[in-house]
Amino acid sequence: MGRGKRYNGEAKLNMKKVFAVIIALVVIIMFIFIIYKLVANGQGTRMTSVYYFTALENNKYGVINNKGETIIEPSYQEYIVIPNSGKDIFLCTYDVDYDNNTYKTKALNSKNEEIFTDYSQIEAISNYDENNNITYEQNALKVQKDGKYGIIDINGNELLPCEYDDLYSLKNTDNSIIIEKDEKKGLVDSTGKKVIDTIYKDILPLGDDYKLGYIVVDENNNYGVVDCNNQEVLEPQYEDIKSMTDDGKYIVKENENWELVNKDGTVNEITALENADDVAGIKLGNIIIENNNKFGVINQDGDEIVSTDYDDIKFAFTDTFIIEEDGKYGLANSENKIVIDPIYETMNYIDSADLIEASEDGITSNLIDSSLETKLSGIVSEINTNKSYIKIRVDDEDKYYNYRFEEQSEKDINTSNTLFLTKQNNKYGFVDKDGNEVVECTYDDARTQNAYGYAAVQKDGKWGVIDQTGKVVVEPTYDLSDSMQIDFIGEWHLGNIDSNATYYTK
């Protein structure tokens, strides 16, 4: 049968126009679907991703999501570790025998199904930051098979075969995992890539950044330096090497004397350094030394720039140092002058923000800039290095500032929020982004809306929570006077054990 023919008088189809119409319809349908999903979920412009948190109820641990829904019923005696809050991987410990120090582990997903069942043990790879707060590798897990350890990623793919006697993070150093085999140590990164062969007696950090390299110790207890590409920088020939480096210079100990050595092995002759009992730091050519349990600072020429009279010294702004005297902290400069008297209970230099946070009572802080001027005073709740802002409570109000100490609107900082704190007649409420009242100012205290849409509110000394629409989720009934931080996920409020066991409870 022959194919039909179009009559000469019939208009021909313009295929480009047909395709254009189809594409336009598809786009419209997709747009309507997205809007429908957002409205159906009540999310508006807020996040739609799912996050997970450890929960505690009746002294048993489980898991909730960022809507406050129970994902794993609280039924485990031991704390459930969630290495990556954005992934439904929950590491459970059970059948713990404290007398014999034995236990079992398993990984569950959000359907309460056991995953990664090819391994006899599954654990998070934990580490600690400079404040001794526990952290976890986000995309790697420690697994055991046939008595040996390896690494898988969070999708279950093998990154490092199970052929090592042990493995663990190098403390206070990112992207650095020690591997042990036949009583020798090596190092891999968080993807399982071999960085240092398993030939050393010990491996130590040069700093919190793996790019600085590593201190290695051979079987004869000689110290050297290897960079992050497994290239030897300093041959293992020294009695000791300090966990610090400055512009390719290293503090080493040779013939019982401390020396400043360049990466090519040449020595900077510094008599004051050679005669020091110990060395505590080096930055921009300045070296903190210790003699007779007192600390001071010398430069690379060996000149004393801060006298060795203090109980401790730490680096702050350029040519400015935090000094400790009789348990109090102040500042001295490189001309050996005290520029801020030691009156503070605590004092810390925030390198990423180039500011000092100092407190006389451990609660209220002064924020000091590089000109040594106190720019802000209040209760600091957050110094956010990702968005470069400071959140500080001043006169019972949460305020935001950038690192130049310019006040910012909460709307500028928390652009996805649906509610914003307001205060009238010493009472708190919430408005929307256009300033329209959503929650009447009836609360004695309140907190800004968190990333998951919830805001804590207080009345008569008790705390409750509202959702992103202003609806009350829990009336103010919780006494959280002992809590360091007030936060809610649905009906669950942040627990208050310690920074190494974050959980939500009812």
Legacy VTK file of the C-alpha trace (Angstrom):
# vtk DataFile Version 3.0
C-alpha trace
ASCII
DATASET POLYDATA
POINTS 506 float
0.000 0.000 0.000
1.399 3.340 -1.041
1.850 6.201 1.489
-0.886 8.850 1.429
-0.232 12.272 -0.033
-1.147 15.639 1.448
-3.549 17.599 -0.771
-1.923 20.587 -2.364
-4.486 22.912 -0.815
-3.803 21.753 2.831
-1.478 23.910 4.948
1.763 22.206 5.911
2.811 21.868 9.573
5.672 24.150 10.792
7.629 21.603 12.856
9.717 24.288 14.625
6.507 25.860 15.919
5.177 22.462 16.999
8.319 21.725 19.008
8.271 25.210 20.525
4.675 24.752 21.697
5.459 21.322 23.178
8.493 22.645 25.048
6.491 25.605 26.370
3.756 23.257 27.635
6.328 21.036 29.352
7.915 24.044 31.086
4.503 25.276 32.274
3.574 21.824 33.594
6.891 21.524 35.435
6.488 25.003 36.954
2.953 24.178 38.153
4.195 20.887 39.625
7.027 22.604 41.530
4.693 25.267 42.929
2.226 22.547 43.936
4.913 20.584 45.771
6.143 23.668 47.612
2.640 24.621 48.689
1.722 21.055 49.586
4.779 20.724 51.754
4.248 24.128 53.330
7.800 25.072 52.553
7.442 28.273 50.537
10.941 29.452 49.767
12.499 27.386 52.562
14.551 24.252 52.100
12.915 21.040 50.897
15.856 18.751 51.656
15.585 16.211 54.454
17.996 16.294 57.393
18.326 13.867 60.268
19.097 14.221 63.969
19.713 11.936 66.916
16.765 11.906 69.327
16.520 10.871 72.990
13.314 9.787 74.699
12.955 7.753 77.903
16.751 7.309 77.973
16.702 5.581 74.573
18.090 6.919 71.299
16.394 7.133 67.923
16.302 9.435 64.872
14.053 12.316 63.793
14.018 14.419 60.634
13.879 18.200 60.227
10.071 18.124 60.351
10.212 16.586 63.810
8.944 13.247 62.504
10.254 10.075 64.141
12.293 8.069 61.644
13.823 5.472 63.989
11.934 4.862 67.217
14.025 5.663 70.312
14.934 2.108 71.312
18.748 2.025 71.418
20.690 2.222 74.650
23.733 3.803 72.963
23.971 7.106 71.131
23.172 6.850 67.392
25.803 8.522 65.231
24.686 10.346 62.078
27.925 11.219 60.232
26.202 13.262 57.530
22.909 14.901 58.537
21.817 15.068 54.904
22.079 11.288 54.354
19.923 8.584 55.909
22.803 6.596 57.347
22.390 5.938 61.055
25.132 4.049 62.893
23.792 2.061 65.829
25.784 0.361 68.579
24.253 -2.568 70.471
25.068 -5.678 72.552
27.683 -3.714 74.452
29.766 -5.688 76.960
31.556 -3.117 79.086
33.516 -5.742 81.018
35.113 -7.215 77.903
34.979 -3.999 75.862
33.045 -5.612 73.015
30.094 -4.361 71.005
28.276 -4.731 67.710
27.374 -2.081 65.150
25.018 -1.769 62.216
23.898 0.889 59.760
20.228 1.675 59.168
18.490 3.816 56.564
15.339 5.930 56.914
13.189 2.841 56.242
14.770 1.157 59.272
16.487 -1.277 56.906
19.974 -2.556 57.659
22.483 -1.497 54.993
26.126 -2.290 54.215
25.588 -5.827 55.513
28.783 -7.158 53.896
30.770 -5.816 56.849
30.946 -7.040 60.434
31.436 -3.550 61.874
30.544 -0.098 60.560
31.638 3.066 62.339
31.972 6.770 61.714
35.485 8.145 61.298
35.600 10.671 64.118
37.941 13.586 64.691
38.264 16.580 67.004
38.585 20.266 66.208
40.797 22.769 68.029
38.109 23.205 70.712
37.966 19.425 71.256
34.494 19.177 69.702
33.909 15.901 67.924
33.439 15.903 64.143
32.905 13.136 61.577
34.060 12.415 58.056
31.034 13.363 55.945
31.511 10.971 53.052
33.553 8.057 54.412
32.895 5.211 56.862
35.200 2.793 58.653
34.293 -0.840 57.999
35.616 -4.194 59.156
35.718 -7.522 57.372
37.585 -10.665 58.492
39.206 -8.726 61.306
40.704 -6.054 59.017
39.641 -2.470 58.395
38.944 -0.443 55.269
36.877 2.545 54.100
33.670 2.839 52.075
31.873 5.969 50.919
28.346 6.798 52.048
26.941 4.998 48.994
28.715 1.777 49.959
31.484 1.965 47.356
34.874 0.668 48.503
37.473 3.411 48.878
40.117 1.402 50.726
40.156 -2.408 50.934
39.810 -4.122 54.311
43.465 -5.037 54.779
44.592 -2.782 57.648
44.942 -3.508 61.359
43.329 -0.194 62.260
42.504 3.237 60.871
41.493 6.552 62.446
41.632 10.294 61.815
44.761 12.298 62.520
43.523 14.486 65.362
42.781 18.122 64.553
43.790 17.714 60.900
41.300 17.563 58.053
41.301 15.032 55.218
43.909 12.849 56.969
43.327 9.231 58.044
46.037 7.128 59.680
46.270 3.509 58.533
48.147 0.817 60.494
49.606 -2.391 59.140
52.203 -4.697 60.696
52.908 -2.131 63.438
53.719 0.555 60.847
51.719 3.672 60.054
50.795 5.345 56.792
48.178 7.882 55.750
45.312 8.194 53.258
42.931 11.046 52.499
39.154 10.856 52.931
38.759 9.332 49.438
41.086 6.455 50.339
43.947 7.777 48.213
47.353 6.767 49.604
49.316 9.810 50.783
52.078 8.237 52.919
53.201 4.611 52.709
52.864 2.422 55.801
56.555 2.574 56.730
56.674 4.902 59.751
56.546 4.408 63.496
54.372 7.485 63.891
52.795 10.311 61.879
51.945 13.675 63.444
50.217 16.805 62.113
52.041 19.982 61.133
48.800 21.904 61.592
45.043 21.629 61.048
45.444 21.981 57.266
46.654 18.804 55.546
48.277 20.919 52.838
50.986 21.874 55.352
52.248 18.290 55.326
53.059 15.860 58.124
55.735 15.029 60.666
56.966 11.455 60.305
58.912 9.389 62.823
61.030 6.443 61.649
61.871 3.251 63.542
64.938 4.956 65.083
62.785 7.782 66.505
64.188 10.281 64.003
61.804 13.047 62.907
61.280 14.345 59.359
58.629 16.040 57.212
56.601 14.645 54.292
54.247 16.830 52.246
50.687 15.948 51.224
51.985 14.490 47.934
54.199 11.919 49.717
57.342 13.893 48.905
60.035 14.035 51.562
60.664 17.647 52.638
63.009 17.049 55.562
64.868 13.773 55.907
64.154 11.953 59.197
67.274 12.999 61.080
66.062 15.258 63.874
65.420 14.613 67.550
62.062 16.395 67.400
59.998 18.642 65.120
57.303 20.986 66.346
53.775 20.748 64.926
54.095 24.141 63.272
55.452 25.680 60.099
55.765 29.175 58.678
56.483 29.930 55.014
58.500 26.746 54.453
60.359 27.000 57.756
60.282 24.385 60.492
61.208 24.289 64.177
63.425 21.248 64.735
65.574 19.905 67.544
69.124 18.807 66.766
71.962 18.145 69.222
69.525 19.049 72.020
69.034 22.571 70.608
66.043 24.075 68.830
66.688 25.398 65.318
64.795 27.137 62.541
65.337 25.066 59.390
64.341 25.874 55.806
62.781 23.193 53.635
66.115 22.778 51.826
67.690 21.819 55.162
69.674 25.027 55.730
69.694 26.348 59.289
68.889 29.879 60.468
71.278 30.531 63.340
69.227 31.987 66.213
70.979 31.868 69.568
67.874 32.790 71.560
66.020 29.905 69.929
68.840 27.425 70.504
68.885 28.293 74.207
65.110 28.041 74.661
63.661 25.278 76.823
60.776 24.828 74.417
58.988 26.443 71.468
55.236 27.092 71.382
54.594 28.651 67.964
55.811 30.456 64.874
53.894 32.941 62.712
55.063 35.619 60.268
58.638 35.106 61.428
57.859 35.572 65.118
58.570 32.674 67.463
56.997 32.012 70.862
59.584 30.477 73.197
59.494 29.074 76.727
62.150 29.417 79.407
61.739 28.435 83.067
57.997 27.911 82.519
57.556 31.471 81.241
56.764 32.536 77.676
58.035 35.306 75.421
58.456 36.125 71.724
61.544 36.547 69.537
61.853 37.428 65.852
63.913 35.611 63.220
66.934 37.759 64.081
66.789 36.478 67.640
65.668 39.826 69.080
63.279 39.671 72.012
60.071 41.489 71.104
57.949 40.310 74.065
59.775 39.584 77.304
59.738 36.043 78.658
57.595 36.931 81.661
54.176 35.485 80.927
52.341 32.298 81.892
51.312 31.773 78.272
51.343 33.610 74.923
49.309 33.073 71.761
49.318 34.828 68.388
46.639 37.412 67.631
46.743 40.302 65.160
49.974 41.008 63.254
52.656 41.871 65.831
50.068 41.553 68.629
49.956 38.713 71.138
47.510 37.380 73.720
49.305 37.202 77.066
48.300 35.315 80.209
49.224 36.628 83.637
47.898 35.105 86.879
45.019 33.459 85.047
43.914 36.646 83.278
44.338 37.578 79.627
45.352 40.762 77.828
47.337 41.918 74.781
50.965 42.904 74.227
52.570 44.228 71.051
55.913 43.558 69.382
57.432 46.578 71.164
57.012 44.716 74.450
54.203 46.993 75.596
50.962 45.842 77.188
48.235 47.412 75.059
45.245 45.799 76.825
45.650 44.971 80.496
45.208 41.329 81.561
41.676 41.619 82.975
39.774 39.029 80.942
38.746 35.521 82.029
38.885 34.329 78.406
40.399 35.749 75.227
40.500 34.141 71.777
41.660 35.368 68.395
39.245 34.401 65.566
41.580 34.200 62.588
38.893 33.908 59.889
37.159 37.059 61.154
40.358 38.866 62.243
38.876 39.799 65.609
39.321 38.999 69.281
36.533 37.762 71.525
37.277 38.540 75.185
35.112 38.043 78.259
35.507 39.157 81.867
32.742 36.903 83.212
32.646 34.054 80.695
29.215 35.168 79.450
29.327 38.683 78.030
32.027 39.263 75.427
33.840 42.247 73.973
34.647 42.012 70.274
37.918 43.795 69.538
39.221 44.709 66.073
42.799 45.044 64.829
42.920 48.691 65.941
42.373 47.297 69.475
39.035 49.076 69.736
36.088 47.319 71.389
33.462 47.375 68.642
30.674 45.312 70.214
29.700 43.979 73.645
27.101 41.317 74.339
26.486 37.573 74.407
27.977 36.117 71.245
25.913 33.197 69.977
27.539 32.719 66.563
30.517 33.778 64.489
29.607 32.338 61.102
32.656 31.872 58.890
30.603 30.666 55.912
28.405 33.759 55.629
30.883 36.091 57.402
28.566 37.437 60.057
28.396 37.789 63.842
25.242 37.085 65.823
25.291 38.772 69.224
22.620 39.387 71.869
22.610 43.018 73.000
20.006 44.353 75.444
17.940 41.154 75.087
17.902 41.456 71.292
19.665 39.294 68.706
21.623 41.499 66.342
23.707 40.737 63.267
26.932 42.354 62.084
29.400 41.673 59.291
33.116 41.408 59.997
33.437 45.171 59.497
31.037 45.534 62.451
28.336 47.032 60.251
24.888 46.081 61.508
22.952 43.801 59.192
19.259 43.056 58.953
18.167 39.555 59.854
16.473 39.506 56.447
19.858 40.108 54.793
21.438 37.230 56.695
18.632 34.658 56.767
17.227 35.180 53.287
15.159 31.959 53.305
13.388 32.694 56.604
9.634 33.258 56.618
9.492 34.844 60.098
11.579 37.627 61.602
11.811 38.671 65.232
10.239 41.954 66.293
9.895 43.618 69.680
7.257 45.972 71.062
6.776 47.086 74.662
9.448 44.585 75.769
7.488 41.706 74.226
8.517 39.572 71.255
6.636 38.523 68.159
7.286 37.848 64.485
6.690 39.596 61.177
7.055 38.400 57.605
9.678 39.693 55.172
7.421 42.651 54.297
7.018 43.656 57.939
3.461 42.355 58.303
2.618 40.977 61.734
2.383 37.191 61.799
2.769 36.493 65.530
1.602 39.107 68.003
4.199 40.510 70.430
3.106 38.560 73.495
6.212 36.527 74.354
8.746 37.397 77.063
11.633 36.079 74.946
12.176 34.397 71.592
14.851 33.091 69.249
15.286 33.653 65.542
13.840 31.079 63.179
16.267 28.212 62.622
17.223 26.644 59.306
14.353 24.157 59.535
11.590 26.739 60.023
11.107 26.603 63.801
11.422 29.446 66.295
11.607 29.084 70.066
9.340 31.322 72.164
9.223 31.917 75.928
6.467 32.936 78.282
6.538 32.967 82.095
9.960 31.334 82.109
8.877 28.374 79.970
9.813 27.627 76.365
7.766 26.425 73.429
7.991 26.556 69.648
6.167 27.893 66.582
6.504 26.732 62.989
7.314 28.755 59.869
3.712 29.951 59.513
3.580 31.199 63.118
1.426 28.282 64.285
2.131 27.077 67.823
3.644 23.589 67.746
4.254 23.361 71.500
2.928 25.848 74.031
5.629 27.270 76.332
5.906 24.386 78.832
9.624 23.442 78.857
11.951 24.665 81.597
15.215 25.103 79.704
16.953 27.362 82.209
19.979 25.038 82.305
20.333 24.861 78.518
23.257 26.613 76.880
21.359 26.868 73.594
17.619 26.959 72.899
16.556 25.264 69.674
13.621 23.153 68.478
12.832 20.659 65.731
9.072 20.255 65.913
8.198 19.101 69.436
11.811 18.183 70.140
14.197 20.587 71.852
17.984 20.532 71.833
19.454 18.466 74.651
22.209 19.683 76.919
24.719 16.928 77.703
27.856 18.154 75.959
29.082 19.286 72.572
30.129 15.738 71.651
26.638 14.234 71.948
24.207 16.528 70.168
20.631 15.291 70.303
17.015 16.462 70.508
14.616 15.376 73.222
11.092 15.991 74.548
LINES 1 507
506 0 1 2 3 4 5 6 7 8 9 10 11 12 13 14 15 16 17 18 19 20 21 22 23 24 25 26 27 28 29 30 31 32 33 34 35 36 37 38 39 40 41 42 43 44 45 46 47 48 49 50 51 52 53 54 55 56 57 58 59 60 61 62 63 64 65 66 67 68 69 70 71 72 73 74 75 76 77 78 79 80 81 82 83 84 85 86 87 88 89 90 91 92 93 94 95 96 97 98 99 100 101 102 103 104 105 106 107 108 109 110 111 112 113 114 115 116 117 118 119 120 121 122 123 124 125 126 127 128 129 130 131 132 133 134 135 136 137 138 139 140 141 142 143 144 145 146 147 148 149 150 151 152 153 154 155 156 157 158 159 160 161 162 163 164 165 166 167 168 169 170 171 172 173 174 175 176 177 178 179 180 181 182 183 184 185 186 187 188 189 190 191 192 193 194 195 196 197 198 199 200 201 202 203 204 205 206 207 208 209 210 211 212 213 214 215 216 217 218 219 220 221 222 223 224 225 226 227 228 229 230 231 232 233 234 235 236 237 238 239 240 241 242 243 244 245 246 247 248 249 250 251 252 253 254 255 256 257 258 259 260 261 262 263 264 265 266 267 268 269 270 271 272 273 274 275 276 277 278 279 280 281 282 283 284 285 286 287 288 289 290 291 292 293 294 295 296 297 298 299 300 301 302 303 304 305 306 307 308 309 310 311 312 313 314 315 316 317 318 319 320 321 322 323 324 325 326 327 328 329 330 331 332 333 334 335 336 337 338 339 340 341 342 343 344 345 346 347 348 349 350 351 352 353 354 355 356 357 358 359 360 361 362 363 364 365 366 367 368 369 370 371 372 373 374 375 376 377 378 379 380 381 382 383 384 385 386 387 388 389 390 391 392 393 394 395 396 397 398 399 400 401 402 403 404 405 406 407 408 409 410 411 412 413 414 415 416 417 418 419 420 421 422 423 424 425 426 427 428 429 430 431 432 433 434 435 436 437 438 439 440 441 442 443 444 445 446 447 448 449 450 451 452 453 454 455 456 457 458 459 460 461 462 463 464 465 466 467 468 469 470 471 472 473 474 475 476 477 478 479 480 481 482 483 484 485 486 487 488 489 490 491 492 493 494 495 496 497 498 499 500 501 502 503 504 505
